[in-house]
């Protein structure tokens, strides 16, 4: 039951605050509050397992997420830019840059602390992880790209589980998540260019 409730955490934030009331900040903060409630004691683990050689090698493919997103996003989107989409969810020009920093630097460690043990407990965690992203992105991406994104996210969750086991820690997983999320966020706002 505990595993099920932990897997539900992002859904309990995304459904009321993203899907129903279109408030990105409320959804993210509610989700992260649940991550802290369920898994806050595991947060120090996101810094364990340093291995510099592997860290550098692992960084390269995840650092490519930003440039890849910059190339692919224009094809993936419905008739809306990421900036317009964010504005629809209450992210103003003034809060766009803070959102990128928060999403890129705070979100990944909290999410990894939360999902690490879930990935170890059940393979369904990969699908639960991917699924909540589908609820967030359903009105931004066209359907074929949304389904492909869900498959990539489930696969990434599985890959993170393998990396964590092989590196004996979450540090490399967390760094890869930071690189990917920051790159994707920067690419997304570059397409909409919110600073003009």
C-alpha positions in Angstrom: 0.0 0.0 0.0 2.9 2.4 0.9 4.5 1.8 -2.5 1.2 2.5 -4.3 0.7 5.7 -2.4 4.3 6.8 -3.1 3.7 6.1 -6.9 0.6 8.2 -6.7 2.4 11.3 -5.3 2.9 13.1 -8.6 -0.6 12.3 -9.7 -2.1 13.8 -6.5 -0.2 17.0 -7.4 -0.6 17.1 -11.2 -4.3 16.2 -11.5 -5.7 18.9 -9.2 -3.1 21.6 -9.9 -2.1 21.0 -13.5 -5.0 19.3 -15.2 -7.8 21.0 -13.3 -6.5 24.4 -12.2 -3.5 24.9 -14.5 -1.1 26.1 -11.9 2.4 24.7 -12.6 4.0 26.1 -9.4 1.3 24.6 -7.1 1.6 21.3 -8.9 5.4 21.2 -8.6 5.6 22.4 -5.0 2.8 19.9 -3.9 4.7 17.1 -5.6 7.9 18.0 -4.0 6.3 18.3 -0.6 5.1 14.7 -1.0 8.6 13.7 -2.1 10.0 15.2 1.1 7.3 13.6 3.2 7.8 10.1 1.8 11.5 10.1 1.0 13.1 13.2 2.5 15.4 11.0 4.7 16.8 9.5 1.5 17.8 12.9 0.1 21.5 12.6 1.3 21.7 9.4 -0.9 21.5 11.6 -4.0 25.1 12.6 -3.3 26.4 9.1 -2.8 28.4 7.0 -5.2 30.8 9.5 -6.8 33.0 8.0 -9.5 34.6 10.7 -11.6 35.4 8.6 -14.7 31.9 7.2 -14.9 30.5 10.6 -14.1 32.2 12.3 -17.1 31.2 9.5 -19.4 27.6 9.4 -18.3 27.3 13.2 -18.5 27.8 13.3 -22.2 24.6 11.6 -23.4 22.4 13.3 -20.9 24.0 16.7 -21.7 22.8 16.1 -25.2 19.2 16.2 -24.1 19.1 20.0 -24.4 20.4 20.3 -28.0 18.3 17.3 -29.0 15.2 18.9 -27.5 16.0 22.2 -29.3 16.0 20.3 -32.6 13.0 18.1 -32.0 10.6 20.3 -30.0 9.3 22.3 -32.9 8.1 19.0 -34.5 6.7 17.6 -31.3 4.5 20.6 -30.3 0.9 21.2 -30.9 0.0 24.7 -32.1 1.5 26.3 -29.1 5.0 27.4 -28.0 6.4 26.2 -24.7 6.3 29.8 -23.4 2.6 30.2 -24.3 2.0 26.8 -22.6 3.8 27.8 -19.5 1.9 31.1 -19.4 -1.4 29.1 -19.6 -0.2 27.3 -16.4 0.6 30.5 -14.5 4.3 30.9 -15.2 4.9 34.5 -15.9 7.8 36.2 -17.6 9.2 37.1 -14.2 9.0 33.5 -12.9 10.3 31.8 -16.1 14.0 31.9 -15.2 13.4 31.0 -11.5 11.3 28.0 -12.8 14.3 26.8 -14.9 16.6 27.0 -12.0 14.1 25.2 -9.7 13.2 22.6 -12.3 16.9 22.0 -13.2 18.6 22.0 -9.8 16.0 21.3 -7.1 13.5 19.0 -8.9 16.0 16.2 -9.9 17.4 15.5 -6.4 14.0 15.4 -4.9 12.6 13.2 -7.6 15.5 10.8 -7.5 15.3 10.5 -3.7 11.6 9.6 -4.1 11.8 7.3 -7.1 15.0 5.4 -6.3 13.4 3.0 -3.8 10.3 2.7 -5.9 12.4 1.6 -8.9 14.0 -1.0 -6.7 10.6 -2.2 -5.3 8.6 -2.7 -8.5 9.0 -2.4 -12.3 5.7 -0.6 -12.4 7.4 2.4 -10.9 9.0 3.1 -14.4 5.5 3.3 -15.9 4.1 5.4 -13.0 7.1 7.8 -13.4 6.5 8.1 -17.2 2.7 8.3 -16.8 2.5 11.4 -14.7 4.6 13.3 -17.3 2.0 12.4 -19.8 -0.6 14.2 -17.8 1.7 17.3 -17.7 2.5 17.3 -21.4 -0.7 16.0 -23.0 -1.7 19.5 -24.3 1.8 20.5 -25.3 2.9 17.5 -27.5 1.1 15.9 -30.4 -0.1 12.4 -29.7 2.6 10.4 -31.5 5.4 12.4 -29.8 3.6 12.2 -26.4 3.5 8.4 -26.7 7.2 8.3 -27.8 8.1 10.6 -24.9 6.4 8.3 -22.4 8.3 5.3 -23.8 11.6 7.3 -23.5 10.8 8.3 -19.9 10.0 4.8 -18.8 13.2 3.6 -20.5 15.2 6.4 -18.8 13.7 5.3 -15.4 14.9 1.8 -16.1 18.3 3.0 -17.2 18.6 5.1 -14.0 17.9 2.0 -12.0 20.7 0.1 -13.8 23.1 3.1 -13.4 22.3 3.3 -9.7 23.1 -0.4 -9.1 26.3 -0.4 -11.1 27.6 2.9 -9.6 26.5 1.9 -6.1 24.8 5.3 -5.5 22.5 7.9 -6.8 25.0 10.7 -7.5 25.5 9.9 -11.1 21.7 9.4 -11.7 21.0 12.7 -10.1 23.6 14.5 -12.1 22.3 13.0 -15.3 18.8 14.1 -14.3 20.0 17.7 -13.6 21.8 17.9 -17.0 18.8 16.5 -18.9 16.2 18.6 -17.2 18.2 21.8 -17.3 19.0 21.3 -21.0 15.4 20.6 -21.9 14.1 23.6 -20.0 16.6 26.0 -21.6 15.8 24.5 -25.0 12.1 24.9 -24.5 12.3 28.6 -23.5 14.7 29.3 -26.3 12.1 28.3 -28.7 9.6 30.7 -27.2 12.2 33.4 -26.4 10.5 34.8 -23.2 13.0 37.6 -22.7 12.0 39.6 -25.8 
